[in-house]
Amino acid sequence: DNDCFPTNKYATKIEAQDWHNIPGFGLLREYFRLNAANPVVRLGSIKWVIVDQLSNLHFTLKLFMNVYLVDAVLKPNGKVFWFDSKETWLIVLVLANIIPFA
């Protein structure tokens, strides 16, 4: 096998060990193309991106719940909506923070 890693696009520069003239972004792009050509790696990467986005969504929702908890539920003159009592909101927010980890 005379192929260069990740592809043969920069083979002459890699074999000459001309590291300073190899574009880093271009080499990284070729590495991504190599990984995307493998169906197992591509599927695993897609799954990982989805899991990361769900983690970001969870963080954002938790942040908004905590802001609402402080600004509306725990504040003495805070105004709550949907439920009439602050106690109900407190229970809902506590359960919303605990249930994802149950």
C-alpha positions as CSV (number, residue, x, y, z in Angstrom):
1,D,0.0,0.0,0.0
2,N,1.6,3.2,-1.2
3,D,-1.2,5.5,-0.1
4,C,-0.5,8.5,2.1
5,F,-2.5,9.2,5.2
6,P,-5.2,10.6,5.2
7,T,-5.3,10.9,1.4
8,N,-2.9,11.4,-1.4
9,K,-3.7,15.0,-2.0
10,Y,-0.7,16.2,0.0
11,A,1.5,13.1,-0.5
12,T,4.4,14.8,-2.1
13,K,4.7,17.4,0.7
14,I,4.2,14.7,3.4
15,E,6.8,12.4,1.9
16,A,9.3,15.3,1.6
17,Q,8.4,16.2,5.3
18,D,7.6,19.8,4.2
19,W,5.3,20.3,7.2
20,H,5.2,24.1,7.0
21,N,3.8,24.2,3.5
22,I,0.9,21.7,4.2
23,P,-2.3,23.7,4.9
24,G,-3.6,22.6,8.2
25,F,-7.2,23.1,7.4
26,G,-6.9,21.3,4.1
27,L,-5.3,18.3,5.8
28,L,-8.0,18.3,8.4
29,R,-10.7,18.4,5.7
30,E,-9.1,15.4,4.0
31,Y,-9.1,13.6,7.3
32,F,-12.8,14.4,7.7
33,R,-13.5,13.1,4.2
34,L,-11.6,9.9,5.0
35,N,-13.8,9.4,8.1
36,A,-17.0,10.3,6.3
37,A,-16.3,7.6,3.6
38,N,-16.6,4.9,6.3
39,P,-20.3,4.3,7.0
40,V,-19.8,3.1,10.6
41,V,-17.8,6.2,11.5
42,R,-20.2,8.5,9.6
43,L,-23.2,7.0,11.5
44,G,-21.4,7.2,14.8
45,S,-20.5,10.9,14.2
46,I,-24.1,11.7,13.3
47,K,-25.3,10.1,16.5
48,W,-22.7,11.9,18.5
49,V,-23.8,15.3,17.1
50,I,-27.4,14.5,17.9
51,V,-26.5,13.6,21.5
52,D,-24.5,16.8,21.9
53,Q,-27.3,18.9,20.6
54,L,-29.7,17.2,23.0
55,S,-27.2,18.0,25.8
56,N,-27.2,21.7,24.7
57,L,-31.0,21.8,24.6
58,H,-31.1,20.3,28.2
59,F,-28.6,22.9,29.4
60,T,-30.6,25.8,27.8
61,L,-34.0,24.6,29.2
62,K,-32.4,24.1,32.7
63,L,-31.0,27.6,32.5
64,F,-34.4,29.1,31.6
65,M,-36.1,27.1,34.3
66,N,-33.6,28.4,36.9
67,V,-34.1,32.0,35.8
68,Y,-37.9,31.6,36.0
69,L,-37.5,30.0,39.4
70,V,-35.5,32.9,40.8
71,D,-37.4,35.7,39.0
72,A,-41.0,34.5,39.4
73,V,-41.4,31.7,41.8
74,L,-39.0,32.6,44.6
75,K,-39.3,36.4,44.3
76,P,-41.8,37.7,46.9
77,N,-43.7,39.9,44.3
78,G,-43.0,37.7,41.3
79,K,-45.8,37.0,38.9
80,V,-46.4,33.3,37.8
81,F,-48.5,32.1,34.9
82,W,-50.4,28.9,34.0
83,F,-50.6,27.7,37.6
84,D,-52.1,29.8,40.3
85,S,-49.7,29.1,43.1
86,K,-46.0,29.4,43.5
87,E,-45.9,26.2,45.4
88,T,-47.2,24.3,42.4
89,W,-44.6,25.9,40.2
90,L,-41.9,25.0,42.7
91,I,-42.9,21.4,42.6
92,V,-43.0,21.4,38.8
93,L,-39.6,23.0,38.4
94,V,-38.0,20.6,41.0
95,L,-39.5,17.6,39.2
96,A,-38.4,18.9,35.8
97,N,-34.8,19.1,37.2
98,I,-34.9,15.6,38.8
99,I,-36.9,13.5,36.2
100,P,-34.2,13.5,33.4
101,F,-31.8,11.9,35.8
102,A,-34.2,9.3,37.3
